Every structure is written in C-alpha cells, then in structure tokens.
C-alpha cells in the first residue's frame, strides 16, 4: 500500500520537474526544421572530418593525379616543341628552294572589261633552277606594285617546256615561254575592289610580279603524269626523318601519359566517391544520434519554437538546400530564449 502511494505521489509531482526552458529561433528561409544538437557534436564531427581528409590525402598520394597531370603537361610541351622543330625545318627547306628558283618577268598585260565577269593577266617569264632537284611547279601570289591581289584561288605555274611538253625543270636549266604562248592568270572581278582594278590598269606592264609561296618536285623529267609530284615533306623525307621521328615519339609519349592519367583519375574518382559516401553515412549517423530537441519551422515566419529544454550548451542546426546550414553554438538558460540567426555556413555534416 505504501509503495502504491509513493508511485502515485511521484506521478503527481513529475510535471513539476519538467524543464522550463524554451527557445524561439528565427532562421533564414529554406529550412523546414530546427534541431538542438548535443554540445559534443562538433568534437566528434571534427574527428570524422580529420579521418576523412586523411583518407582523401592517402588516395591522392597513391594515385598521384597532380604529379601525373604535371607530367602530361610537360609531355604536351614536348609535342609542341617537336612539331615546331619539324615544321620549321619544312619551312626552312621550302624557303631555301624557293630562293633557288628565281622568276624573271619580261612583260605582262591585263585584260579587264565591263563586259566580262573575269579578268585576265598574261605574262612572259623565265625560270632558272639553281637547286639540286627537279622542280615541277610553284604556287604563287600575283603582285601589283608589290602589293598582293586579294585572289582566293590557288595559282600554280607549271614548268612545262612549250617546245616538247616535257614536265619538270632540272638543276641548272632555264625555262621560258618567250616566243610561245604567254602564261594566263584568270580571276573573278567580284573578288577585287575598284581600287585594285584601277591599280592593275595603271601599273601594267612593269608593275606586275609574283611572290612564290610553295614549290613542288618530281624525281625525273617526263610528260606530265609520269612522275609523282612531291611536296617538301615528300621530297625531303630522308632529311626530315629525324624530325618526324622525334615528333612521333613525343606524341606516343603524350598518349601513354594521357591514358595513364585517365586511368588514375577514374580510380581516384572511384575511391574518392567511396570515401565521401562513407563520410556522409557516418556524419548522418552522428547527426541523428546528436539530436536532443527539434521543432518544425513556420514557413511564413521562418521561426521555430522548441519547448521543455534542459538548460545547457547546444548547437542550433537547420539545414538549407544547397549544402548550407545554420550551425551555431548556444547556451540555453531557464525561461524564454530568443535567437535570430541569419548567418549560413557550409553544412558541417557535408564533406
């Protein structure tokens, strides 16, 4: 009987022991719930993050992605330098042989009328091959008073003997079309401005010349089509072999390092994502275990009221979309506590 009386007495007196502290907290828009977390939450979370960052560092050190990225950058530079050396050698050979085939203009005439959409320049020339190779043709730009005409079509002067139609200009030979058909250069008048047309008409015949921009070769003279026409790369394959080989090796080294880096990145991402997932799982478990009190947020006032709180230290936590959160240490005292927290931080429970 005495025991029953004691129990009833305890039940009657229990409400008097209920905690009287309450918290009215205003938070930024976007949160649906405010929680009070235990005072030891941050210490445990810091431990989890220290472990998390150590794992990330271990993964990074293992796969050495940054180091491999640097090596790939260096390999890319090697490709650029090897290609540059290769192309510079080609350009040097081209310029060298262009200089060895001087073109002399003997006369030139322009035919431009309003009745035709085409203009034409005819010219008589001589070409002298001072090189050690058979020249098949040259590509050129027409110049009027040393100013290039803005013609988009490729202009080619083929070295074909007008007397016997033999194709190719051998070393030491001179080829001319004097006393035969002049060379014809046709162009669309629509490509030229009025000032260009007037310059042509005013500068003939002495103002016409050509700028050689490329040169081609054949292995032997003969009728056109009997021998393959070669550009500088083909004609000087032996000379360029070392440069081409260096370029190829640089490209192969770059590809090998690129493939190795891609594989390392895939493995790094796999292990990193696994570590991130593990951290999120542990931090979520910690967050759930740390909740001491919680209350929904009034979406109109962005405010939550938490009742019957045991006075002491806590962390106010409210998650906001976009991995942001309210996370502030507070001391709850007896009676009514009011907080207005508008400062957002990176959600501490996120990696």
C-alpha positions in Angstrom: 0.0 0.0 0.0 2.8 2.3 0.9 4.6 1.5 -2.4 1.5 2.3 -4.5 1.1 5.6 -2.6 4.7 6.5 -3.4 4.2 5.8 -7.1 1.1 7.9 -7.3 2.9 10.7 -5.5 5.8 10.6 -8.0 3.4 10.7 -10.9 1.6 13.7 -9.5 4.8 15.5 -8.7 6.6 14.7 -12.1 5.2 17.7 -14.1 6.9 19.9 -11.6 10.3 18.5 -12.7 9.7 19.2 -16.4 12.3 21.6 -17.9 11.0 25.1 -18.1 13.5 26.5 -20.8 12.2 27.2 -24.2 13.7 28.5 -27.4 12.2 30.7 -30.1 14.6 30.8 -33.0 14.4 32.6 -36.4 16.4 31.2 -39.2 17.0 32.1 -42.9 14.3 30.9 -45.4 14.5 27.4 -46.8 14.7 25.3 -43.6 11.9 23.1 -42.6 13.2 22.0 -39.2 15.4 23.3 -36.4 17.3 20.9 -34.2 19.3 21.3 -31.0 22.3 19.0 -31.1 24.4 17.9 -28.1 27.4 20.0 -27.1 29.8 17.3 -28.0 28.7 17.1 -31.7 31.4 19.3 -33.1 34.2 17.4 -31.4 33.1 14.1 -32.9 32.4 15.7 -36.3 35.9 17.2 -36.3 37.3 13.8 -35.6 35.3 12.3 -38.6 36.5 15.1 -40.9 40.1 14.7 -39.8 39.8 11.0 -40.7 38.0 11.9 -43.9 40.7 14.3 -45.1 43.4 11.9 -44.2 41.7 9.2 -46.3 41.5 11.7 -49.2 45.2 12.5 -48.9 46.1 8.8 -48.9 44.1 8.3 -52.1 45.7 11.3 -53.7 49.2 10.2 -52.7 48.5 6.7 -54.0 47.3 7.7 -57.5 49.5 10.9 -57.8 47.0 12.6 -60.1 48.6 16.0 -59.7 52.0 14.7 -60.4 50.8 12.8 -63.5 48.9 15.9 -64.7 52.2 17.9 -64.5 54.0 15.1 -66.4 51.2 15.2 -69.1 51.6 19.0 -69.4 55.3 18.5 -69.9 54.7 15.8 -72.5 52.3 18.2 -74.3 55.1 20.8 -74.3 57.5 18.2 -75.8 54.9 17.5 -78.6 54.6 21.3 -79.3 58.4 21.7 -79.4 58.9 18.6 -81.6 56.2 19.7 -84.0 57.6 23.2 -84.1 61.1 21.9 -85.0 59.6 19.6 -87.7 57.5 22.4 -89.2 60.3 24.9 -89.0 62.6 22.5 -90.9 60.0 22.1 -93.6 59.6 25.9 -93.9 63.3 26.4 -94.0 63.6 23.8 -96.9 60.7 25.4 -98.7 62.2 28.9 -98.4 65.7 27.6 -99.4 64.4 26.0 -102.6 62.1 28.9 -103.4 65.1 31.2 -103.3 66.9 28.9 -105.7 64.3 29.3 -108.4 64.2 33.0 -109.3 61.4 34.0 -111.7 62.1 36.9 -114.1 59.2 38.8 -115.6 59.7 40.0 -119.2 56.3 41.5 -119.9 52.7 41.5 -118.6 49.3 42.7 -120.0 45.9 43.0 -118.3 42.6 42.4 -119.9 39.7 43.8 -117.9 36.4 44.8 -119.4 33.0 45.6 -118.0 31.5 43.0 -120.4 33.1 40.1 -118.6 33.0 38.8 -115.0 36.6 37.6 -115.4 39.8 39.5 -115.6 43.0 38.2 -117.0 46.7 38.9 -116.8 49.0 37.3 -119.4 52.8 37.4 -118.8 56.1 36.2 -120.2 58.6 34.8 -117.8 61.8 32.9 -117.3 62.6 30.5 -114.5 66.1 29.4 -113.6 66.6 26.3 -111.4 69.7 26.9 -109.2 68.9 23.9 -106.9 69.9 20.3 -106.9 66.4 18.9 -107.5 63.9 18.8 -110.4 61.2 21.5 -109.8 57.8 20.6 -111.1 55.8 23.8 -110.3 55.5 26.7 -108.0 52.4 28.2 -106.2 52.3 31.9 -106.2 50.5 35.2 -105.4 50.2 37.9 -108.1 51.6 41.3 -107.0 50.8 44.7 -108.4 53.4 47.2 -107.4 54.5 44.7 -104.8 51.0 44.6 -103.2 49.2 41.2 -103.4 46.0 40.9 -105.2 43.2 39.6 -102.9 42.6 36.5 -105.1 41.3 33.4 -103.2 42.1 30.7 -105.8 45.4 28.8 -105.7 47.6 29.9 -108.6 50.1 27.4 -109.9 52.9 27.9 -112.5 53.8 24.5 -114.0 57.2 24.2 -115.6 56.4 22.5 -118.9 58.7 23.1 -121.9 56.4 24.6 -124.6 58.5 23.1 -127.4 58.4 19.4 -126.3 55.9 19.4 -123.4 58.4 17.8 -121.1 57.4 18.4 -117.5 60.0 19.5 -114.9 62.8 22.0 -114.6 66.1 20.2 -114.0 69.0 21.6 -112.0 70.8 24.4 -113.9 68.1 24.7 -116.5 66.3 27.8 -117.6 62.7 27.6 -118.9 60.9 30.5 -120.6 57.7 31.0 -122.6 59.2 33.7 -124.8 58.3 33.2 -128.4 55.4 30.9 -127.4 52.1 31.1 -125.6 52.1 33.6 -122.7 51.0 32.3 -119.2 47.4 33.1 -118.4 46.2 34.2 -115.0 42.4 34.5 -114.7 40.4 35.8 -111.7 36.9 36.9 -110.8 36.5 40.7 -110.9 34.0 40.3 -108.0 36.9 39.4 -105.7 38.6 42.7 -106.3 37.7 46.2 -105.2 37.6 49.1 -107.7 40.9 50.4 -106.3 42.5 47.0 -107.1 41.3 47.1 -110.7 42.5 50.6 -111.2 45.9 49.7 -109.7 46.2 46.8 -112.2 45.3 49.0 -115.1 47.6 51.8 -114.0 50.6 49.6 -113.1 50.9 47.4 -116.3 53.2 46.2 -117.6 56.1 46.9 -115.3 54.2 46.7 -112.0 53.4 43.0 -112.3 55.4 40.4 -110.3 54.8 37.2 -108.4 55.5 36.0 -104.9 56.4 32.3 -104.7 54.7 30.7 -101.7 55.4 27.0 -102.3 57.4 24.7 -104.5 57.0 21.1 -105.7 59.3 18.4 -107.1 59.4 15.4 -109.4 62.0 12.6 -109.3 62.6 12.7 -113.0 61.6 14.7 -116.1 59.0 13.4 -118.5 55.5 14.0 -119.6 53.0 15.3 -117.0 51.6 12.4 -115.0 54.6 10.1 -115.5 56.2 11.0 -112.2 54.5 11.8 -108.9 54.6 15.5 -107.9 56.0 15.8 -104.4 55.7 18.5 -101.8 58.6 19.4 -99.5 57.8 16.7 -96.9 57.8 14.0 -99.6 60.8 15.3 -101.5 63.0 15.6 -98.4 61.7 12.6 -96.4 65.2 11.4 -95.6 66.2 14.8 -94.3 63.0 15.2 -92.3 63.0 11.6 -90.9 64.8 12.5 -87.7 62.4 15.5 -87.1 59.3 13.4 -87.9 60.5 10.6 -85.7 61.0 12.9 -82.7 57.5 14.3 -83.3 56.0 10.8 -83.4 57.9 9.7 -80.3 56.7 12.8 -78.5 53.1 12.1 -79.5 53.3 8.4 -78.4 54.8 9.5 -75.0 52.0 12.0 -74.6 49.3 9.4 -75.4 50.8 6.9 -73.0 50.8 9.5 -70.2 47.3 10.7 -71.2 46.0 7.1 -71.0 47.7 6.6 -67.6 46.3 9.8 -66.2 42.8 9.0 -67.4 43.0 5.5 -65.7 44.4 7.1 -62.5 41.6 9.7 -62.5 39.0 7.0 -62.9 40.4 5.0 -60.0 40.8 8.2 -57.9 37.2 9.2 -58.5 36.0 5.7 -57.6 37.9 5.6 -54.3 37.1 9.3 -53.5 33.4 8.8 -54.1 33.5 5.7 -51.8 35.3 7.8 -49.1 32.8 10.6 -49.5 29.9 8.1 -49.2 31.4 6.6 -46.1 31.8 10.1 -44.5 28.2 11.1 -45.3 26.9 7.8 -43.8 28.9 8.4 -40.6 28.1 12.1 -40.3 24.4 11.3 -40.8 24.5 8.7 -38.1 26.2 11.2 -35.8 23.6 13.9 -36.6 20.7 11.6 -35.8 22.4 10.5 -32.5 23.1 14.1 -31.5 19.6 15.4 -31.8 18.3 16.4 -28.4 15.3 18.6 -29.4 13.7 19.6 -32.6 10.7 21.6 -33.9 9.3 22.4 -37.3 9.8 25.9 -38.9 6.8 28.1 -39.6 7.4 28.8 -43.3 5.6 32.2 -43.0 7.7 33.5 -40.1 10.8 31.3 -40.7 10.7 30.6 -36.9 10.6 27.5 -34.7 9.6 27.1 -31.1 11.3 24.4 -29.1 9.7 23.6 -25.6 10.9 21.9 -22.4 14.6 22.2 -23.0 17.1 21.2 -20.4 19.3 24.3 -19.8 22.9 24.0 -21.1 25.0 24.2 -24.2 23.8 23.0 -27.6 24.3 23.5 -31.3 21.4 25.1 -33.2 21.3 23.2 -36.6 19.0 23.9 -39.5 19.7 22.5 -43.0 19.1 24.7 -46.0 19.0 23.4 -49.7 22.4 23.7 -51.4 24.5 22.2 -48.7 24.1 25.3 -46.5 23.1 25.3 -42.8 22.7 27.2 -39.6 25.2 25.8 -37.2 25.7 27.9 -34.0 26.7 27.1 -30.5 24.2 28.4 -28.0 23.7 28.4 -24.2 20.1 27.8 -23.2 19.0 29.2 -19.9 15.9 28.8 -17.8 12.9 30.6 -19.2 12.4 32.0 -22.6 15.4 32.2 -25.0 15.2 34.1 -28.3 17.6 33.8 -31.2 17.7 35.4 -34.6 20.3 33.5 -36.8 20.8 34.7 -40.3 24.3 33.5 -40.9 24.6 30.5 -43.2 27.6 28.2 -43.3 28.7 25.2 -45.3 26.7 22.3 -43.8 29.2 20.7 -41.4 27.8 17.3 -42.0 28.6 17.5 -45.7 32.1 16.5 -47.0 
